[in-house]
Amino acid sequence: MTFGFASSAATSITATANSASRLARLLEPAEWAAAGIPLLRNPREVVSGLHARHRPAPATAVVAVLDHEERLAASASFSRRSTPVDGWAFRNALLAHLRRVIPHDLRRRTPVRTAILLYCREGDERWTEEDGAWMWGLRDACTLHGLRCGAYITLTGGGWQVLGEGRGGRRPNSTSAPGCLADAGLESDPVPLRTAGGAVDALRRTAAR
């Protein structure tokens, strides 16, 4: 015998399970900091170069691959679809674009190239669950493509921020006009430390090892 509430109960259980799975596929700032993510030598130059090249608007992701000297080897940008926040879906999108722009390095014993992600979004510089899902997706996509997992950077109206490091700047931001590619590497003044994102000391210890 089938009772009338069985179907709705099953739907509720499925929805709860799916929600729990999505929440499991994200990384918090402390987890990210403990993962040994390599520090960028000149994050402002990298951010300015990607901003000038791709001109991201809010809800745009820019995935880039850097060589061992932090030179840009390949990059791609795409708009985030209006789907639920899910690291698995973000991983698939990142991996699809990486496969289009650069061959994998799975035959190497140790990765020599590093993938980073710049995500332009609304809001302020504080970590969100969406950021955590992008972090999870970036880390997993790098593993599947034979790359080192590098920095996750947000670009908002207030400026750019390397999450988990505390480094950032006011320009470029999500509303600023893109600079010239030839001038992207000319800004060499010190990048101020900022508190949002946290775990600066943990990353410094990781970099010192």
Disulfide bonds with the S-S distance in Angstrom:
none
